[in-house]
Amino acid sequence: MLTAERHLAVLGSPIEHSRSPDLHAAAYAVLGLPWRYTRAEVASGELPGFLAGLDDSWLGLSLTMPLKREVLPLLAERTELVEISGAANTVLLAPGGPRGFNTDVAGIVGALGDHGVSDVDTVHIIGTGNTASSAFLAAARLGASRVLISGRSLDGIAALERLGDRLGVHTEWRLYGSHVRVRSDVVINTLPGDVDPEDLPEADLGEVLMEVPYDPWPTPRAARWAERDGLVVSGLEMLLHQAIGQVRIFVTGVEGGRLDREDEVIDAMRESVGLKLGD
């Protein structure tokens, strides 16, 4: 029953910076649900043991690095978007076994949409980790016909190239240090906030910069771009939108389900992390 006390958490490593508990607590307060959402440090290789230790009071999990791919073999059911992206950031602990979802794609699209970015041609993705495939899918949803990948992992680049082939999106790539210049409508940086490769020059930035990391903020790249009066979209805005999708799943049991008092829920979530529409 929804009125029963349930437990949820965000897992990853490091996790102490996560604002997910603020977002989810605000949502469940508006909905009048006695649910407890916490954070737990779970490093690579520790997820099976964590899942095995959960009792029936647990309803769902949010996953961040490095668990979005490690969870895949543990799922009883995956959505098509999880299959395509190879990453799940949301787990519903259902009676038939864990069900995996990906709300990161909608998180990126929603965050950019709040700033009027809804139609793009060229997107530059920095990094090839857990969030890069979701960024690629978001670019495709926004209409991108060309995606440039900057990374250091040839395996990661190859995986994104295969995704581009599947989606019919022209894909180009370069290794860090290649100094190949490119212009783009949107740059999506998926690297951790303390990583700032000097060989990705400012001339590559393009019209809009989306920084997936949000702590510490601003990142060095975001600060430089803001000094040039460029549009910077914070990863905290992506976190908000992906969390809205998670709340819908946890409350309704289905992806895309509508919440009671949904506008109030979203306003409370924004306020909990200090975001105003258009920030």
Number of C-alpha atoms within 10 A of each C-alpha: 5 13 10 10 13 17 18 22 19 22 26 23 16 14 18 11 11 19 18 24 19 17 24 25 20 20 25 19 14 17 18 10 16 15 20 15 22 17 19 14 12 21 15 12 12 13 17 13 10 12 14 8 7 12 9 10 13 19 23 25 24 26 24 21 20 19 23 24 19 19 21 19 10 14 16 13 18 19 13 12 17 21 14 15 22 21 28 30 26 29 26 23 23 16 9 8 13 22 21 28 26 29 27 26 24 21 25 27 22 21 25 25 14 15 15 10 15 14 15 17 15 25 28 28 26 24 24 25 20 23 25 25 26 26 29 29 25 21 28 24 16 20 16 21 17 19 25 21 25 22 20 15 14 13 11 17 23 13 16 24 22 13 19 21 12 10 15 13 21 14 21 15 19 17 17 18 13 10 12 14 12 13 15 20 17 25 25 24 25 23 21 16 19 12 12 13 12 10 12 19 13 12 9 15 22 19 14 20 24 23 26 24 21 21 16 11 14 16 20 13 22 21 14 13 19 13 8 8 9 16 16 22 23 22 22 24 27 26 23 25 24 25 26 23 22 28 23 19 22 21 19 15 16 14 17 14 14 14 17 13 10 15 10 14 22 20 16 22 26 21 15 19 16 10 15 10 11 12 12
